[in-house]
């Protein structure tokens, strides 16, 4: 064990200063080092030859973002593995998404990267260029090794059973048609779109509690309050996801005159989103308060809403706005949670005037049995989960493919996605008259709330950009796989993490 080598970033900064004052040359390497292999060892040994002391920093677990089941080894184990190497003098875990801040603290004489990073154009994160600028800011240099290289992700994918056989087989087929660069190009193309999001605003509240057990009198579960957190959900979350990719995003939604949470909502919306708010008379903004334990298991849920709210002036302002502005948008995404914002008059306008209409009608505790996709006479792209589709068709037993195709034909939908949780996504492409399937792409689930919104957001953008159905399904599925690893809607899906996840899957 070489635990004595492990410190923290501030400790490394102090050591580096001491060594430099003694005339020593400090070299720094940084990375994930999830699966130690010959390439890592050769890289670190080569780096040590360029100076007197070799410092290594390891990316903390929460910032790895390399795909399903990653990191395989936790940050402490990875740090211990690095510290066990004779060529390494000091190690620390970096609790930051990039190495920029630690470089500015440690100020190494030399920052060493593998030869595969020499061409910065291949770095989807853009971090290598930022790190090079940081090093040069204090007079340091960046150096690229030319040692043998391996990909930890490729080794893990191929030999360590990261994926189920079904997933591995799918990825092998997918890579015959699409490389990660092909998929990245599709994502980059989403930046041309002008998008409108229409739907219910929801404030999701998590009250974190610790169960105490049954009360002394009665069969009631008692819990101890720990803390609480609030998230922007519903159409707010969809708009935030889309704003990370599209050229411009406008959001049309309804807030309550009572308990509107408007300040919170404006704060949580991406500043690039243009909000158009209408207001419910004598009603609150829809708020869902969930009581969850330390494992994020939902114990109880409370709704704050009116099940039949009325917009001020009967919604004539929002109808007028839609009538005037709908034709200017390349894509209209409707996140209809059945909480009363979207009226029949709005649906008529959306179906009549949208260039490309993507719709999700969500079934939840507040509308179960009364809210289905059949409210819409037309949709170009539909995303539903399997229970929502079967409920709309009043059909529990027939093959899902039959129900999906019949519903798509009734709506005139060119693309129809059915999300199935751990079974992945089934997608009907009307043009090719075929189904394609993507298995679940995450082996780690933190919280499923919001995953369907992430899928809707990315897949609808891909449809609007003209991406092939198989690629649109895959990109939407990757977004959902990332989202299930995020608590509720704590943060949106962003392009860098999406691309990194895709590159890891397709290696």
ABEGO torsion letter per residue (X at the ends): XAAAABBBAAAAAAAAAAAAAAGBBBBBBBEAGABBBAAAAAAAAAAAAABABBBBBBBBAAAAGAEBGOBABBAAAAAAAAAABAABABBBBBBBABAAAAAAAAGBABBBBBAAAABAAABAAGAAAAAAAAAAAAGBBBBBBABBBBBAAAAAAAAAGABBAAAAAAAAAAAAABBAAAAAAAAAAAAABBBBBBEBBBBBBBBBBBBAEBBABEBBBBBBBABBBBBBBEAAAAAAAAAAABABBBBBBBBBABGAGAAAAAAABBAABBBBBBBBBGBBBBBBBBBBBAAGBBABBBBBBBABBBBBGGGAAAAAAAAAAAAABABBBBBBAGAGABBAAAAAAAAAABABBBBBBBBBAAABGABBAAABABBABBBBBAAAAAAAAGBAABBAAAAAAAAAAAAGBABBBBBAEAAEBBBBBAAAGBBBBBBBABABBABABGAAAAAAAAAAAAAAAGBBAAAAAAAAAAAAAAAAABBEAABBBBAAAAAAAAAAAAX
